[in-house]
Each structure stands twice: as C-alpha cells, then as structure tokens.
Amino acid sequence: MSSHHNSEEKLNELFAAYRQEMPDFEGGADFLPGMWSKIDRKKAQTSAWLSWTRTILAGATCAGALLVGFSVWSPFERSAYYESSYVEALDDSEDFVVMAALHPASPVDPPNE
C-alpha cells in the first residue's frame, strides 16, 4: 500500500509542478474570433494550393488527350508496302535473289553470307 501511496504523491507533485509552469488559460473576448481567423487562413492556403493543383492536372489531361488525338488522327503514310500482302511485297522487291529465297514457293537456295 505504501508504494501505491508513494506513486500517487509523486504524480500529484508532477501535476502541481505542471500547473505552476503552465497556468490555466483563460480565454478573452477575442479568443473565439481569433481562432476562427486562424482556421480561415489555413483553409484559404489549402484551397489555393488545391486550386493550382487541379488546374495543372486539368491542363496535363487536356494536353495528353490532344496528343493522343493527334497521333490517331494524323494520316498514315500510304505506301504499297502497307497495302500489299506479304507475297506481293516479296515479289516487288528489287533484291531478287534474297527475296526469291525467302519466297515460300521458291526453288532458289538462300545466299551464303
């Protein structure tokens, strides 16, 4: 019982020392309006930062959508290579020996390199 009583006295001494160093706060007439003005300032800073962030993200999204749109919309280069079949492309090639060797129905052996 003595140790319990001793620890309780130490705790009371600690609280007394705390009260002596940190007296009770008594709010004046300007306490609540001052508190609300601090809250409003913090809100204004946060909302300004969020506004800038949203603007930047919206701009980046629009730029990305435009880039994708332009890449899809831009006309593809029309070439016989893209419009012909594999066999037609092999037949139209100028390197007859190599292309003939690659042709599926070719009797020519591939060149040795």
Jmol script that loads the backbone (N, CA, C; Angstrom):
load data "model"
ATOM      1  N   MET A   1       0.821  -1.183   0.000  1.00  0.00           N
ATOM      2  CA  MET A   1       0.000   0.000   0.000  1.00  0.00           C
ATOM      3  C   MET A   1       0.870   1.253   0.000  1.00  0.00           C
ATOM      4  N   SER A   2       2.006   1.154   0.615  1.00  0.00           N
ATOM      5  CA  SER A   2       2.924   2.283   0.716  1.00  0.00           C
ATOM      6  C   SER A   2       3.451   2.694  -0.659  1.00  0.00           C
ATOM      7  N   SER A   3       3.761   1.708  -1.513  1.00  0.00           N
ATOM      8  CA  SER A   3       4.279   2.043  -2.847  1.00  0.00           C
ATOM      9  C   SER A   3       3.197   2.722  -3.692  1.00  0.00           C
ATOM     10  N   HIS A   4       1.955   2.271  -3.547  1.00  0.00           N
ATOM     11  CA  HIS A   4       0.843   2.895  -4.265  1.00  0.00           C
ATOM     12  C   HIS A   4       0.650   4.334  -3.799  1.00  0.00           C
ATOM     13  N   HIS A   5       0.726   4.553  -2.502  1.00  0.00           N
ATOM     14  CA  HIS A   5       0.575   5.884  -1.938  1.00  0.00           C
ATOM     15  C   HIS A   5       1.749   6.777  -2.360  1.00  0.00           C
ATOM     16  N   ASN A   6       2.932   6.227  -2.400  1.00  0.00           N
ATOM     17  CA  ASN A   6       4.130   6.966  -2.795  1.00  0.00           C
ATOM     18  C   ASN A   6       4.036   7.389  -4.267  1.00  0.00           C
ATOM     19  N   SER A   7       3.617   6.489  -5.149  1.00  0.00           N
ATOM     20  CA  SER A   7       3.498   6.838  -6.572  1.00  0.00           C
ATOM     21  C   SER A   7       2.393   7.874  -6.784  1.00  0.00           C
ATOM     22  N   GLU A   8       1.353   7.809  -5.965  1.00  0.00           N
ATOM     23  CA  GLU A   8       0.284   8.792  -6.072  1.00  0.00           C
ATOM     24  C   GLU A   8       0.775  10.169  -5.650  1.00  0.00           C
ATOM     25  N   GLU A   9       1.621  10.224  -4.629  1.00  0.00           N
ATOM     26  CA  GLU A   9       2.197  11.510  -4.194  1.00  0.00           C
ATOM     27  C   GLU A   9       3.101  12.081  -5.277  1.00  0.00           C
ATOM     28  N   LYS A  10       3.890  11.211  -5.908  1.00  0.00           N
ATOM     29  CA  LYS A  10       4.781  11.681  -6.987  1.00  0.00           C
ATOM     30  C   LYS A  10       3.968  12.231  -8.152  1.00  0.00           C
ATOM     31  N   LEU A  11       2.870  11.570  -8.462  1.00  0.00           N
ATOM     32  CA  LEU A  11       2.020  12.041  -9.544  1.00  0.00           C
ATOM     33  C   LEU A  11       1.386  13.385  -9.196  1.00  0.00           C
ATOM     34  N   ASN A  12       0.959  13.550  -7.953  1.00  0.00           N
ATOM     35  CA  ASN A  12       0.388  14.830  -7.517  1.00  0.00           C
ATOM     36  C   ASN A  12       1.433  15.933  -7.568  1.00  0.00           C
ATOM     37  N   GLU A  13       2.677  15.617  -7.191  1.00  0.00           N
ATOM     38  CA  GLU A  13       3.756  16.607  -7.265  1.00  0.00           C
ATOM     39  C   GLU A  13       4.027  17.003  -8.722  1.00  0.00           C
ATOM     40  N   LEU A  14       3.986  16.010  -9.593  1.00  0.00           N
ATOM     41  CA  LEU A  14       4.203  16.285 -11.016  1.00  0.00           C
ATOM     42  C   LEU A  14       3.108  17.208 -11.564  1.00  0.00           C
ATOM     43  N   PHE A  15       1.856  16.932 -11.220  1.00  0.00           N
ATOM     44  CA  PHE A  15       0.760  17.786 -11.663  1.00  0.00           C
ATOM     45  C   PHE A  15       0.876  19.186 -11.085  1.00  0.00           C
ATOM     46  N   ALA A  16       1.300  19.296  -9.837  1.00  0.00           N
ATOM     47  CA  ALA A  16       1.457  20.619  -9.203  1.00  0.00           C
ATOM     48  C   ALA A  16       2.548  21.414  -9.910  1.00  0.00           C
ATOM     49  N   ALA A  17       3.661  20.751 -10.242  1.00  0.00           N
ATOM     50  CA  ALA A  17       4.743  21.430 -10.962  1.00  0.00           C
ATOM     51  C   ALA A  17       4.266  21.875 -12.341  1.00  0.00           C
ATOM     52  N   TYR A  18       3.470  21.041 -12.989  1.00  0.00           N
ATOM     53  CA  TYR A  18       2.940  21.390 -14.311  1.00  0.00           C
ATOM     54  C   TYR A  18       2.021  22.609 -14.227  1.00  0.00           C
ATOM     55  N   ARG A  19       1.138  22.634 -13.242  1.00  0.00           N
ATOM     56  CA  ARG A  19       0.220  23.771 -13.081  1.00  0.00           C
ATOM     57  C   ARG A  19       0.970  25.058 -12.766  1.00  0.00           C
ATOM     58  N   GLN A  20       2.073  24.917 -12.049  1.00  0.00           N
ATOM     59  CA  GLN A  20       2.851  26.106 -11.707  1.00  0.00           C
ATOM     60  C   GLN A  20       3.525  26.671 -12.960  1.00  0.00           C
ATOM     61  N   GLU A  21       4.033  25.794 -13.817  1.00  0.00           N
ATOM     62  CA  GLU A  21       4.711  26.254 -15.040  1.00  0.00           C
ATOM     63  C   GLU A  21       3.726  26.679 -16.121  1.00  0.00           C
ATOM     64  N   MET A  22       2.609  25.997 -16.204  1.00  0.00           N
ATOM     65  CA  MET A  22       1.622  26.269 -17.244  1.00  0.00           C
ATOM     66  C   MET A  22       0.300  26.641 -16.581  1.00  0.00           C
ATOM     67  N   PRO A  23       0.089  27.917 -16.291  1.00  0.00           N
ATOM     68  CA  PRO A  23      -1.154  28.309 -15.622  1.00  0.00           C
ATOM     69  C   PRO A  23      -2.358  28.065 -16.543  1.00  0.00           C
ATOM     70  N   ASP A  24      -3.525  27.977 -15.943  1.00  0.00           N
ATOM     71  CA  ASP A  24      -4.752  27.752 -16.704  1.00  0.00           C
ATOM     72  C   ASP A  24      -4.974  28.903 -17.680  1.00  0.00           C
ATOM     73  N   PHE A  25      -5.399  28.540 -18.853  1.00  0.00           N
ATOM     74  CA  PHE A  25      -5.679  29.535 -19.874  1.00  0.00           C
ATOM     75  C   PHE A  25      -7.082  30.076 -19.689  1.00  0.00           C
ATOM     76  N   GLU A  26      -7.167  31.368 -19.651  1.00  0.00           N
ATOM     77  CA  GLU A  26      -8.481  31.996 -19.570  1.00  0.00           C
ATOM     78  C   GLU A  26      -8.695  32.752 -20.870  1.00  0.00           C
ATOM     79  N   GLY A  27      -9.630  32.273 -21.659  1.00  0.00           N
ATOM     80  CA  GLY A  27      -9.900  32.899 -22.951  1.00  0.00           C
ATOM     81  C   GLY A  27     -10.579  34.242 -22.772  1.00  0.00           C
ATOM     82  N   GLY A  28     -10.120  35.196 -23.573  1.00  0.00           N
ATOM     83  CA  GLY A  28     -10.722  36.526 -23.521  1.00  0.00           C
ATOM     84  C   GLY A  28     -11.829  36.641 -24.551  1.00  0.00           C
ATOM     85  N   ALA A  29     -12.261  37.858 -24.764  1.00  0.00           N
ATOM     86  CA  ALA A  29     -13.344  38.116 -25.716  1.00  0.00           C
ATOM     87  C   ALA A  29     -12.894  37.848 -27.155  1.00  0.00           C
ATOM     88  N   ASP A  30     -11.612  37.948 -27.430  1.00  0.00           N
ATOM     89  CA  ASP A  30     -11.106  37.756 -28.793  1.00  0.00           C
ATOM     90  C   ASP A  30     -10.643  36.318 -29.062  1.00  0.00           C
ATOM     91  N   PHE A  31     -10.811  35.428 -28.109  1.00  0.00           N
ATOM     92  CA  PHE A  31     -10.304  34.067 -28.289  1.00  0.00           C
ATOM     93  C   PHE A  31     -10.979  33.350 -29.456  1.00  0.00           C
ATOM     94  N   LEU A  32     -12.304  33.274 -29.450  1.00  0.00           N
ATOM     95  CA  LEU A  32     -13.024  32.529 -30.487  1.00  0.00           C
ATOM     96  C   LEU A  32     -12.891  33.185 -31.860  1.00  0.00           C
ATOM     97  N   PRO A  33     -13.056  34.504 -31.999  1.00  0.00           N
ATOM     98  CA  PRO A  33     -12.843  35.119 -33.321  1.00  0.00           C
ATOM     99  C   PRO A  33     -11.407  34.939 -33.825  1.00  0.00           C
ATOM    100  N   GLY A  34     -10.449  35.002 -32.913  1.00  0.00           N
ATOM    101  CA  GLY A  34      -9.055  34.780 -33.314  1.00  0.00           C
ATOM    102  C   GLY A  34      -8.822  33.356 -33.801  1.00  0.00           C
ATOM    103  N   MET A  35      -9.457  32.405 -33.111  1.00  0.00           N
ATOM    104  CA  MET A  35      -9.322  31.004 -33.523  1.00  0.00           C
ATOM    105  C   MET A  35      -9.923  30.789 -34.910  1.00  0.00           C
ATOM    106  N   TRP A  36     -11.107  31.383 -35.158  1.00  0.00           N
ATOM    107  CA  TRP A  36     -11.732  31.224 -36.470  1.00  0.00           C
ATOM    108  C   TRP A  36     -10.926  31.894 -37.565  1.00  0.00           C
ATOM    109  N   SER A  37     -10.296  33.009 -37.276  1.00  0.00           N
ATOM    110  CA  SER A  37      -9.473  33.673 -38.301  1.00  0.00           C
ATOM    111  C   SER A  37      -8.263  32.804 -38.653  1.00  0.00           C
ATOM    112  N   LYS A  38      -7.662  32.132 -37.661  1.00  0.00           N
ATOM    113  CA  LYS A  38      -6.557  31.210 -37.950  1.00  0.00           C
ATOM    114  C   LYS A  38      -7.032  30.051 -38.818  1.00  0.00           C
ATOM    115  N   ILE A  39      -8.188  29.508 -38.494  1.00  0.00           N
ATOM    116  CA  ILE A  39      -8.742  28.396 -39.276  1.00  0.00           C
ATOM    117  C   ILE A  39      -9.022  28.843 -40.702  1.00  0.00           C
ATOM    118  N   ASP A  40      -9.603  30.035 -40.867  1.00  0.00           N
ATOM    119  CA  ASP A  40      -9.908  30.540 -42.209  1.00  0.00           C
ATOM    120  C   ASP A  40      -8.644  30.775 -43.033  1.00  0.00           C
ATOM    121  N   ARG A  41      -7.568  31.265 -42.394  1.00  0.00           N
ATOM    122  CA  ARG A  41      -6.302  31.458 -43.118  1.00  0.00           C
ATOM    123  C   ARG A  41      -5.740  30.135 -43.616  1.00  0.00           C
ATOM    124  N   LYS A  42      -5.789  29.110 -42.769  1.00  0.00           N
ATOM    125  CA  LYS A  42      -5.299  27.786 -43.166  1.00  0.00           C
ATOM    126  C   LYS A  42      -6.132  27.222 -44.312  1.00  0.00           C
ATOM    127  N   LYS A  43      -7.452  27.429 -44.218  1.00  0.00           N
ATOM    128  CA  LYS A  43      -8.337  26.943 -45.278  1.00  0.00           C
ATOM    129  C   LYS A  43      -8.036  27.653 -46.588  1.00  0.00           C
ATOM    130  N   ALA A  44      -7.795  28.950 -46.537  1.00  0.00           N
ATOM    131  CA  ALA A  44      -7.521  29.724 -47.742  1.00  0.00           C
ATOM    132  C   ALA A  44      -6.218  29.249 -48.393  1.00  0.00           C
ATOM    133  N   GLN A  45      -5.203  28.979 -47.586  1.00  0.00           N
ATOM    134  CA  GLN A  45      -3.934  28.485 -48.139  1.00  0.00           C
ATOM    135  C   GLN A  45      -4.119  27.125 -48.790  1.00  0.00           C
ATOM    136  N   THR A  46      -4.858  26.259 -48.125  1.00  0.00           N
ATOM    137  CA  THR A  46      -5.085  24.917 -48.658  1.00  0.00           C
ATOM    138  C   THR A  46      -5.919  24.965 -49.923  1.00  0.00           C
ATOM    139  N   SER A  47      -6.965  25.792 -49.938  1.00  0.00           N
ATOM    140  CA  SER A  47      -7.816  25.847 -51.124  1.00  0.00           C
ATOM    141  C   SER A  47      -7.070  26.459 -52.308  1.00  0.00           C
ATOM    142  N   ALA A  48      -6.174  27.420 -52.068  1.00  0.00           N
ATOM    143  CA  ALA A  48      -5.376  27.985 -53.161  1.00  0.00           C
ATOM    144  C   ALA A  48      -4.449  26.916 -53.739  1.00  0.00           C
ATOM    145  N   TRP A  49      -3.831  26.128 -52.873  1.00  0.00           N
ATOM    146  CA  TRP A  49      -2.939  25.066 -53.339  1.00  0.00           C
ATOM    147  C   TRP A  49      -3.719  24.017 -54.123  1.00  0.00           C
ATOM    148  N   LEU A  50      -4.879  23.639 -53.634  1.00  0.00           N
ATOM    149  CA  LEU A  50      -5.711  22.665 -54.338  1.00  0.00           C
ATOM    150  C   LEU A  50      -6.179  23.206 -55.679  1.00  0.00           C
ATOM    151  N   SER A  51      -6.487  24.490 -55.726  1.00  0.00           N
ATOM    152  CA  SER A  51      -6.919  25.098 -56.988  1.00  0.00           C
ATOM    153  C   SER A  51      -5.801  25.031 -58.027  1.00  0.00           C
ATOM    154  N   TRP A  52      -4.586  25.375 -57.629  1.00  0.00           N
ATOM    155  CA  TRP A  52      -3.443  25.292 -58.551  1.00  0.00           C
ATOM    156  C   TRP A  52      -3.211  23.854 -58.998  1.00  0.00           C
ATOM    157  N   THR A  53      -3.304  22.924 -58.072  1.00  0.00           N
ATOM    158  CA  THR A  53      -3.089  21.515 -58.406  1.00  0.00           C
ATOM    159  C   THR A  53      -4.133  21.030 -59.401  1.00  0.00           C
ATOM    160  N   ARG A  54      -5.380  21.376 -59.175  1.00  0.00           N
ATOM    161  CA  ARG A  54      -6.447  20.963 -60.100  1.00  0.00           C
ATOM    162  C   ARG A  54      -6.250  21.580 -61.478  1.00  0.00           C
ATOM    163  N   THR A  55      -5.819  22.837 -61.525  1.00  0.00           N
ATOM    164  CA  THR A  55      -5.585  23.499 -62.807  1.00  0.00           C
ATOM    165  C   THR A  55      -4.466  22.809 -63.574  1.00  0.00           C
ATOM    166  N   ILE A  56      -3.384  22.497 -62.888  1.00  0.00           N
ATOM    167  CA  ILE A  56      -2.253  21.830 -63.543  1.00  0.00           C
ATOM    168  C   ILE A  56      -2.655  20.439 -64.027  1.00  0.00           C
ATOM    169  N   LEU A  57      -3.383  19.699 -63.204  1.00  0.00           N
ATOM    170  CA  LEU A  57      -3.820  18.360 -63.620  1.00  0.00           C
ATOM    171  C   LEU A  57      -4.793  18.417 -64.790  1.00  0.00           C
ATOM    172  N   ALA A  58      -5.683  19.385 -64.794  1.00  0.00           N
ATOM    173  CA  ALA A  58      -6.618  19.522 -65.913  1.00  0.00           C
ATOM    174  C   ALA A  58      -5.865  19.864 -67.199  1.00  0.00           C
ATOM    175  N   GLY A  59      -4.882  20.748 -67.105  1.00  0.00           N
ATOM    176  CA  GLY A  59      -4.078  21.092 -68.277  1.00  0.00           C
ATOM    177  C   GLY A  59      -3.290  19.899 -68.805  1.00  0.00           C
ATOM    178  N   ALA A  60      -2.716  19.125 -67.901  1.00  0.00           N
ATOM    179  CA  ALA A  60      -1.960  17.945 -68.322  1.00  0.00           C
ATOM    180  C   ALA A  60      -2.876  16.906 -68.960  1.00  0.00           C
ATOM    181  N   THR A  61      -4.077  16.755 -68.426  1.00  0.00           N
ATOM    182  CA  THR A  61      -5.040  15.812 -69.005  1.00  0.00           C
ATOM    183  C   THR A  61      -5.456  16.252 -70.401  1.00  0.00           C
ATOM    184  N   CYS A  62      -5.724  17.532 -70.575  1.00  0.00           N
ATOM    185  CA  CYS A  62      -6.098  18.050 -71.898  1.00  0.00           C
ATOM    186  C   CYS A  62      -4.955  17.890 -72.890  1.00  0.00           C
ATOM    187  N   ALA A  63      -3.739  18.190 -72.449  1.00  0.00           N
ATOM    188  CA  ALA A  63      -2.586  18.033 -73.340  1.00  0.00           C
ATOM    189  C   ALA A  63      -2.402  16.573 -73.745  1.00  0.00           C
ATOM    190  N   GLY A  64      -2.562  15.665 -72.797  1.00  0.00           N
ATOM    191  CA  GLY A  64      -2.451  14.239 -73.121  1.00  0.00           C
ATOM    192  C   GLY A  64      -3.528  13.797 -74.089  1.00  0.00           C
ATOM    193  N   ALA A  65      -4.760  14.264 -73.881  1.00  0.00           N
ATOM    194  CA  ALA A  65      -5.854  13.904 -74.792  1.00  0.00           C
ATOM    195  C   ALA A  65      -5.604  14.456 -76.190  1.00  0.00           C
ATOM    196  N   LEU A  66      -5.088  15.686 -76.276  1.00  0.00           N
ATOM    197  CA  LEU A  66      -4.762  16.259 -77.588  1.00  0.00           C
ATOM    198  C   LEU A  66      -3.659  15.475 -78.282  1.00  0.00           C
ATOM    199  N   LEU A  67      -2.633  15.094 -77.541  1.00  0.00           N
ATOM    200  CA  LEU A  67      -1.545  14.317 -78.146  1.00  0.00           C
ATOM    201  C   LEU A  67      -2.039  12.971 -78.662  1.00  0.00           C
ATOM    202  N   VAL A  68      -2.871  12.308 -77.884  1.00  0.00           N
ATOM    203  CA  VAL A  68      -3.422  11.029 -78.344  1.00  0.00           C
ATOM    204  C   VAL A  68      -4.320  11.255 -79.556  1.00  0.00           C
ATOM    205  N   GLY A  69      -5.121  12.300 -79.536  1.00  0.00           N
ATOM    206  CA  GLY A  69      -5.994  12.604 -80.671  1.00  0.00           C
ATOM    207  C   GLY A  69      -5.213  12.884 -81.932  1.00  0.00           C
ATOM    208  N   PHE A  70      -4.151  13.673 -81.823  1.00  0.00           N
ATOM    209  CA  PHE A  70      -3.336  13.972 -83.000  1.00  0.00           C
ATOM    210  C   PHE A  70      -2.605  12.749 -83.509  1.00  0.00           C
ATOM    211  N   SER A  71      -2.154  11.907 -82.608  1.00  0.00           N
ATOM    212  CA  SER A  71      -1.438  10.714 -83.065  1.00  0.00           C
ATOM    213  C   SER A  71      -2.382   9.739 -83.768  1.00  0.00           C
ATOM    214  N   VAL A  72      -3.624   9.676 -83.356  1.00  0.00           N
ATOM    215  CA  VAL A  72      -4.587   8.796 -84.012  1.00  0.00           C
ATOM    216  C   VAL A  72      -5.110   9.426 -85.294  1.00  0.00           C
ATOM    217  N   TRP A  73      -5.320  10.729 -85.281  1.00  0.00           N
ATOM    218  CA  TRP A  73      -5.917  11.414 -86.420  1.00  0.00           C
ATOM    219  C   TRP A  73      -4.949  11.619 -87.567  1.00  0.00           C
ATOM    220  N   SER A  74      -3.668  11.775 -87.274  1.00  0.00           N
ATOM    221  CA  SER A  74      -2.710  12.084 -88.341  1.00  0.00           C
ATOM    222  C   SER A  74      -2.768  11.001 -89.409  1.00  0.00           C
ATOM    223  N   PRO A  75      -2.810  11.429 -90.664  1.00  0.00           N
ATOM    224  CA  PRO A  75      -2.922  10.439 -91.746  1.00  0.00           C
ATOM    225  C   PRO A  75      -1.669   9.568 -91.809  1.00  0.00           C
ATOM    226  N   PHE A  76      -1.917   8.282 -91.980  1.00  0.00           N
ATOM    227  CA  PHE A  76      -0.801   7.350 -92.087  1.00  0.00           C
ATOM    228  C   PHE A  76      -0.156   7.500 -93.456  1.00  0.00           C
ATOM    229  N   GLU A  77       1.114   7.231 -93.481  1.00  0.00           N
ATOM    230  CA  GLU A  77       1.830   7.296 -94.751  1.00  0.00           C
ATOM    231  C   GLU A  77       1.342   6.147 -95.625  1.00  0.00           C
ATOM    232  N   ARG A  78       0.778   6.502 -96.764  1.00  0.00           N
ATOM    233  CA  ARG A  78       0.272   5.470 -97.668  1.00  0.00           C
ATOM    234  C   ARG A  78       1.426   4.952 -98.511  1.00  0.00           C
ATOM    235  N   SER A  79       1.599   3.686 -98.473  1.00  0.00           N
ATOM    236  CA  SER A  79       2.680   3.061 -99.209  1.00  0.00           C
ATOM    237  C   SER A  79       2.195   1.718 -99.713  1.00  0.00           C
ATOM    238  N   ALA A  80       2.781   1.282-100.805  1.00  0.00           N
ATOM    239  CA  ALA A  80       2.444  -0.028-101.350  1.00  0.00           C
ATOM    240  C   ALA A  80       2.868  -1.109-100.366  1.00  0.00           C
ATOM    241  N   TYR A  81       3.883  -0.816 -99.574  1.00  0.00           N
ATOM    242  CA  TYR A  81       4.357  -1.788 -98.584  1.00  0.00           C
ATOM    243  C   TYR A  81       3.265  -2.116 -97.570  1.00  0.00           C
ATOM    244  N   TYR A  82       2.528  -1.087 -97.135  1.00  0.00           N
ATOM    245  CA  TYR A  82       1.490  -1.301 -96.135  1.00  0.00           C
ATOM    246  C   TYR A  82       0.203  -1.859 -96.741  1.00  0.00           C
ATOM    247  N   GLU A  83      -0.004  -1.642 -98.035  1.00  0.00           N
ATOM    248  CA  GLU A  83      -1.249  -2.056 -98.659  1.00  0.00           C
ATOM    249  C   GLU A  83      -1.153  -3.403 -99.371  1.00  0.00           C
ATOM    250  N   SER A  84       0.045  -3.930 -99.525  1.00  0.00           N
ATOM    251  CA  SER A  84       0.193  -5.188-100.246  1.00  0.00           C
ATOM    252  C   SER A  84       0.331  -6.352 -99.276  1.00  0.00           C
ATOM    253  N   SER A  85       0.146  -7.529 -99.805  1.00  0.00           N
ATOM    254  CA  SER A  85       0.309  -8.717 -98.974  1.00  0.00           C
ATOM    255  C   SER A  85       1.792  -9.064 -98.865  1.00  0.00           C
ATOM    256  N   TYR A  86       2.089 -10.048 -98.063  1.00  0.00           N
ATOM    257  CA  TYR A  86       3.476 -10.459 -97.853  1.00  0.00           C
ATOM    258  C   TYR A  86       4.090 -10.974 -99.153  1.00  0.00           C
ATOM    259  N   VAL A  87       3.382 -11.776 -99.862  1.00  0.00           N
ATOM    260  CA  VAL A  87       3.900 -12.347-101.107  1.00  0.00           C
ATOM    261  C   VAL A  87       4.074 -11.262-102.161  1.00  0.00           C
ATOM    262  N   GLU A  88       3.145 -10.322-102.248  1.00  0.00           N
ATOM    263  CA  GLU A  88       3.276  -9.229-103.207  1.00  0.00           C
ATOM    264  C   GLU A  88       4.474  -8.356-102.888  1.00  0.00           C
ATOM    265  N   ALA A  89       4.718  -8.107-101.582  1.00  0.00           N
ATOM    266  CA  ALA A  89       5.874  -7.300-101.185  1.00  0.00           C
ATOM    267  C   ALA A  89       7.167  -8.009-101.546  1.00  0.00           C
ATOM    268  N   LEU A  90       7.217  -9.326-101.394  1.00  0.00           N
ATOM    269  CA  LEU A  90       8.412 -10.072-101.788  1.00  0.00           C
ATOM    270  C   LEU A  90       8.608 -10.043-103.295  1.00  0.00           C
ATOM    271  N   ASP A  91       7.545 -10.151-104.029  1.00  0.00           N
ATOM    272  CA  ASP A  91       7.634 -10.133-105.494  1.00  0.00           C
ATOM    273  C   ASP A  91       8.058  -8.769-106.016  1.00  0.00           C
ATOM    274  N   ASP A  92       7.683  -7.685-105.339  1.00  0.00           N
ATOM    275  CA  ASP A  92       8.010  -6.331-105.789  1.00  0.00           C
ATOM    276  C   ASP A  92       9.413  -5.893-105.382  1.00  0.00           C
ATOM    277  N   SER A  93      10.103  -6.677-104.590  1.00  0.00           N
ATOM    278  CA  SER A  93      11.420  -6.282-104.103  1.00  0.00           C
ATOM    279  C   SER A  93      12.445  -6.302-105.225  1.00  0.00           C
ATOM    280  N   GLU A  94      13.460  -5.422-105.131  1.00  0.00           N
ATOM    281  CA  GLU A  94      14.494  -5.331-106.156  1.00  0.00           C
ATOM    282  C   GLU A  94      15.605  -6.350-105.946  1.00  0.00           C
ATOM    283  N   ASP A  95      15.765  -6.835-104.754  1.00  0.00           N
ATOM    284  CA  ASP A  95      16.805  -7.827-104.481  1.00  0.00           C
ATOM    285  C   ASP A  95      16.208  -9.209-104.750  1.00  0.00           C
ATOM    286  N   PHE A  96      16.275  -9.612-106.004  1.00  0.00           N
ATOM    287  CA  PHE A  96      15.559 -10.810-106.443  1.00  0.00           C
ATOM    288  C   PHE A  96      16.083 -12.090-105.811  1.00  0.00           C
ATOM    289  N   VAL A  97      17.388 -12.188-105.647  1.00  0.00           N
ATOM    290  CA  VAL A  97      17.946 -13.444-105.155  1.00  0.00           C
ATOM    291  C   VAL A  97      17.551 -13.655-103.696  1.00  0.00           C
ATOM    292  N   VAL A  98      17.725 -12.637-102.863  1.00  0.00           N
ATOM    293  CA  VAL A  98      17.403 -12.778-101.450  1.00  0.00           C
ATOM    294  C   VAL A  98      15.899 -12.931-101.282  1.00  0.00           C
ATOM    295  N   MET A  99      15.125 -12.114-101.967  1.00  0.00           N
ATOM    296  CA  MET A  99      13.679 -12.189-101.826  1.00  0.00           C
ATOM    297  C   MET A  99      13.136 -13.486-102.410  1.00  0.00           C
ATOM    298  N   ALA A 100      13.735 -13.957-103.473  1.00  0.00           N
ATOM    299  CA  ALA A 100      13.280 -15.223-104.049  1.00  0.00           C
ATOM    300  C   ALA A 100      13.573 -16.372-103.100  1.00  0.00           C
ATOM    301  N   ALA A 101      14.662 -16.279-102.367  1.00  0.00           N
ATOM    302  CA  ALA A 101      14.996 -17.330-101.408  1.00  0.00           C
ATOM    303  C   ALA A 101      14.035 -17.319-100.231  1.00  0.00           C
ATOM    304  N   LEU A 102      13.509 -16.159 -99.911  1.00  0.00           N
ATOM    305  CA  LEU A 102      12.576 -16.060 -98.802  1.00  0.00           C
ATOM    306  C   LEU A 102      11.136 -16.354 -99.218  1.00  0.00           C
ATOM    307  N   HIS A 103      10.890 -16.359-100.516  1.00  0.00           N
ATOM    308  CA  HIS A 103       9.537 -16.612-101.016  1.00  0.00           C
ATOM    309  C   HIS A 103       9.146 -18.050-100.682  1.00  0.00           C
ATOM    310  N   PRO A 104       7.937 -18.288-100.192  1.00  0.00           N
ATOM    311  CA  PRO A 104       7.562 -19.634 -99.754  1.00  0.00           C
ATOM    312  C   PRO A 104       7.624 -20.695-100.855  1.00  0.00           C
ATOM    313  N   ALA A 105       7.373 -20.312-102.095  1.00  0.00           N
ATOM    314  CA  ALA A 105       7.349 -21.307-103.168  1.00  0.00           C
ATOM    315  C   ALA A 105       8.583 -21.203-104.048  1.00  0.00           C
ATOM    316  N   SER A 106       9.716 -20.755-103.501  1.00  0.00           N
ATOM    317  CA  SER A 106      10.917 -20.501-104.297  1.00  0.00           C
ATOM    318  C   SER A 106      11.816 -21.726-104.354  1.00  0.00           C
ATOM    319  N   PRO A 107      12.308 -22.078-105.577  1.00  0.00           N
ATOM    320  CA  PRO A 107      13.260 -23.171-105.694  1.00  0.00           C
ATOM    321  C   PRO A 107      14.702 -22.711-105.475  1.00  0.00           C
ATOM    322  N   VAL A 108      14.933 -21.395-105.295  1.00  0.00           N
ATOM    323  CA  VAL A 108      16.290 -20.857-105.154  1.00  0.00           C
ATOM    324  C   VAL A 108      16.759 -21.026-103.718  1.00  0.00           C
ATOM    325  N   ASP A 109      18.031 -21.439-103.533  1.00  0.00           N
ATOM    326  CA  ASP A 109      18.606 -21.558-102.199  1.00  0.00           C
ATOM    327  C   ASP A 109      19.003 -20.182-101.682  1.00  0.00           C
ATOM    328  N   PRO A 110      18.916 -19.969-100.350  1.00  0.00           N
ATOM    329  CA  PRO A 110      19.308 -18.658 -99.801  1.00  0.00           C
ATOM    330  C   PRO A 110      20.803 -18.426 -99.992  1.00  0.00           C
ATOM    331  N   PRO A 111      21.214 -17.196-100.226  1.00  0.00           N
ATOM    332  CA  PRO A 111      22.644 -16.892-100.404  1.00  0.00           C
ATOM    333  C   PRO A 111      23.404 -17.070 -99.098  1.00  0.00           C
ATOM    334  N   ASN A 112      24.666 -17.477 -99.228  1.00  0.00           N
ATOM    335  CA  ASN A 112      25.539 -17.634 -98.065  1.00  0.00           C
ATOM    336  C   ASN A 112      26.243 -16.322 -97.785  1.00  0.00           C
ATOM    337  N   GLU A 113      26.197 -15.893 -96.559  1.00  0.00           N
ATOM    338  CA  GLU A 113      26.872 -14.632 -96.209  1.00  0.00           C
ATOM    339  C   GLU A 113      27.908 -14.851 -95.158  1.00  0.00           C
TER     340      GLU A 113
END
end "model"
wireframe off; spacefill off
backbone 0.3
color backbone group
